[in-house]
């Protein structure tokens, strides 16, 4: 929590901090934030992190070009899933509610 407060002190115009997919964020502290909106996945299922593609070394069966091709395909799929998450956040963002939440 002190990290977010130090960020807030340095950048006073911050209105929202997105800590989703951050396993180090202390969900028990979420109610302590009064002057800034915290977007988190607290109390949600965070198994999505396992979707991040893993890197594999080249082998005799799959050389560097083969591994690169596989990694590109997995990364492309992952980026598309991130794009869907961003679209969902944009479509569900309520500016009026967010401004109300930010008022002191």
Buried (B, 14 or more C-beta within 10 A) or exposed (E): EEEBEEEBEEEEEBEEBEBBEEEEBEEEEBEEBEEBBBEBBBEEEBEBEEEEBEEEEEEEEBEEEEBEEBBEEBEEEEEEEEEEEEEEEEEEEEEEEEEEBEEE
